[in-house]
Amino acid sequence: MSTTPQGFTSNYLTCEGREIHYTEWGAQHSEVVVAWHGLARTCRDMDDVAAHLAQRFRVICPDTLGRGLSQWSPEPEREYCLAFYERLAVSLVDQLGLQRFHWLGTSMGGAIGMVAAAGALRGRIRRLVLNDNGPQIAPAAIARIRGYAGSPESFATVSELEQYFRTVYKPYGRLTDAQWRRLTETSTRRLPDGRVTPHYDPKMVMQFSHHEDDYARWPEWDRINIPVLALRGETSDLLLPEVADQMRVRGPRAVVVEVKGCGHAPALNTPEQFALVERFLVA
């Protein structure tokens, strides 16, 4: 375990035979939030919201298998899917001794939480926050994400990679220059030829070719029986308004809040977004 001046520790556990990295914030608190990032991202995306929540919660932010500092899967066709991510999540919280906890998930991280709340972690997840995710996502958004995530660009310099991130993640909303730099530096890996590229295994998009209906989750949604807050980016192309409307009246009858100035997905980096999450978790 290594301690950083930013206020979190960096840690590793072996889950289902795979090394999983996670950051931990606010370790002195007893109430826990598991904060899980999106498809092609890393746990460091949660830094801002985790730092805020760590004033009253212990916050655990994992890197998904194949992302960030977690191991890449040696069996990508089988393991890059929500079912295996759920198993990793169960192993992680079991090893950390977490019996009851909240879940905050962006995009794919929300889908993992949704599946787990209806399945293996039913009764243990107390409240669920979905950041621009639902039991049905738009095919056009999947195609867009597969387009950039499946064949990641590479660049000669980190500065060029940052400009790429500023373009592809513009829907995140407003980030400061320092936040864009941190996003870049925490999700960069160098290739054998010296160029830099996003810090994930490109084979993780096999989820879409080998598990085609992995994000069609209305049956799970209808089994969830805990409070759910769904944040929807105002211009999101992934969580469509008609799906959000159904989420209000089906299953757990989510509280749906539209986040202005964002698409897919809100960066969870403003006082207003912090307040939305915190008010829900402490209600």
N, C-alpha and C positions, 0 to 999 in steps of 0.2 A: 504494500500500500504506500502510495506517495502523497504527500500533502502539498497543496499549492497555495500561493498567497491569495488566490481568488476566493478562498473560503470553502472549497470542496476537497474531497479525497478521491483519488483514482484507484480503482480496485478491479480484481479479476476473480472469477469463480468458474469452475468447470461444471457446465450444465448439459446433461444428456451427452456427455463425452466431448463437448465443444467448449473452448475457452471463451467466456463472455466478459467483456469489459463493462464497467458501470462507474458513474460518478455518484458520490454521496454528499449531500448538503444537510446542514442542521442536524447532525448526528445526536445532539443532546436531547432532541424532542422524542416523545413517545408516539405521537400520531404521525402516520406515514402517508406519503403520496408517491406512487410509482408514475413517473413521467416518461412516456415512450415516444420517440421521434418518428418521422415519416419515412417513406419508402427508400429514397436515395440519399438520406441524410444521416446525421450522427447524433449521439446523445448531447453534444455540445450546443445543439440548437436550443436546448432547454435551459441554458445558463441563466438567462435573464429572469424567466419566470421562477426557476428553481431558487435563485438568490433571493427573490422576494418572498416566496413561500417558506423559505428556510428560517424566517423570523418566527414561525410558529409550528412548522412541520419538519420532519425528517423526509428528505426527498431523494429518491433513488432513480437515476437516469441511465438505463442500459443502452449500449450499442447493440443493435440487432445483429445476429449472425450474418457475416459478410459485409458489415459496415464498420466504419471507424476502426477502433482498435480490437474489435472482436475477431475471432478466427473466421476465415472463409470456409464455407462448407466443402468437404471432400465429396459430398453426394448432392450436388446442387439441384438435380431434378426432383429429388425426394424431400429435401429439407427446406428449400426456399418456398414456404407456404405457411398459411396461418395456423394450420394444425401443429406444425413443428414449432413455430414461434410460441404458441400457447404452451407447449411442453417445456420450452426453455424458460418461459415466464414462471411456470409452476415450480420448476427446479430452483430458479433464482430466489423467489420469495420464501420457499421452504428452507433453503440454506441460510437465508437471512433471518429466519425465525419470525416472519411476518404473518400473523394470523388474520388481522383485519386491516384494511388499508383502502385509500382512495386511488383512483386511476385517472390520469390525464394523458390522452393520446392524440397526437397529430396524425391525421390521415391514416396510414398503415398502423401506426401505434394505437389509434383509436379502434381500428378493426380488431387488433389483437385483444384489446380490452373488452370489446363487445362480445367476441367469441368466448373469452374466458369468463366473463360475467354470467353468460348463459350456460357455461359448461364447467370446466375443471376448477374454476375459482368462484363458482356460484356460492353465495353466502359469505365470502371473504372480501370481495370488493364491495365497499360501502356506498360509494358515490362514483359516478362515471362522467368524465368530461370528454366529449368528442370534439376535437378541433378540425372542423371542415371534413367530416367523414360521416357516413351513415350506412344503413343496411343495403343500399343500392347506390352505385356510383355510375356516372355518365360514361358510356363507351368512348365518346370523343376525347374525354380527359385521359382515359387509359391509353388511348392511341398516342396522345401528345406526350405523356410521361414515358411510355415505352420508346418513343422516338428519340428523346435525348438521353434517357437512362440506359438503354440497351447498348448504345454505341457511344460511350462518353468521349467528349472532345479531349484532346491533349494540347498543351501549350508549352512554349519555350520558357516562359516566366510565370511566376506566381501572380504578378500584376495583371497579366493577360487572363489568367484563370479567374481572377477577381472580376474583371469586366464581363466575362462570360456568366459568372454567377449573378451579377447585377442584372443581367438581361433575362436569364432563364427563371430567376426567382423574384422578378419584379412584382408578381402578384402577392408576395409576402407583406407588402405595405411599406411603410417608411422605416428604413434602417439608417442609422448614422454611418458616417464613414468608418468609424471605429468598429461598429457592429458588422459591416460588410467585410472589413479586414479580418475580424475574428472568425466570422463564418467561413471565410476562405482558408485561413491558416489552420482551422480545426477540421477541415474536410479536404485536405490536399495530400496526395501521395505522389512520389516520384517514380517514374518508369525506368526500366533498365537503360533506355537511351537518353536519360536525363531530363526528359520532358515531364510536366506535371499534369495530373488528371484528378478528378474527384475520387475521394477515399472510400470506394466500395467495390465489391466484386460485380462486374457487369453481368455475370451469370444469374444474379438475383432476379432478373426479369424473366427467368424460366418459370417463375410463379404464374405468369400470364399464359404461357404456352402449355405448361404441364398441369396446371390447376385452373382451368379457364373460368370456372364459376366461383373462385375463391372469395370474391367480394360481394356475392349475392347472398345476403344474410338476413332476410326477413324472418325466417323461422327462429333464428337466435334472438333477433330483436323482440319478437313476440314473447319469448321466455324470460326476458330480463324483468326483474321486479324490484329494482332499486332506482333512486332518483338519478336522472340523466340530464346534463346540460349539453346542448349541441350548439357550438359556435359555427356560424356559416359566414364565410367571406362574402361581402356584398356582391362581388362579381365572380364568385366561384363557378368554374366550369365542371367541377367534380361533384359537388353536392348541389343538385338542382333544387329550385324552390318547391317544385311539386313533391319531391321526396321529403324535403324538410317539413312540408305541411303534413304528410302522412306520419312522420315521426312524432308529431304533436298529438296524434289521435290514436296511434297503435302502440301496442306493447307498453313500455314504461311511460308513455306520454311525455316525451322530453320537453323541457323548457328550451326553446330555440331562440337564439339571439343572433341578429345579423351584425357583423362587424364591418363598420364603414371603412372605405379606403383600402380594402384588401380583396384579393381573389383567393386562390388556393395556394397556401393556406395562411391565415394570420400568423405572424411571427411570434406572438405571445411576448412582446417586448415593450409594451407601453403601460403606463399606470392604469389606463382604462381597462385594458385586457387583463392585467393582474387583478383588478378589483372584481371583474366578472367571475374569474375563477375562484378567488378567495372567498367572496361572499357565498358562492354556492357550496364550497367545501365546508364552511363553518356554519351553514344554516341549521 
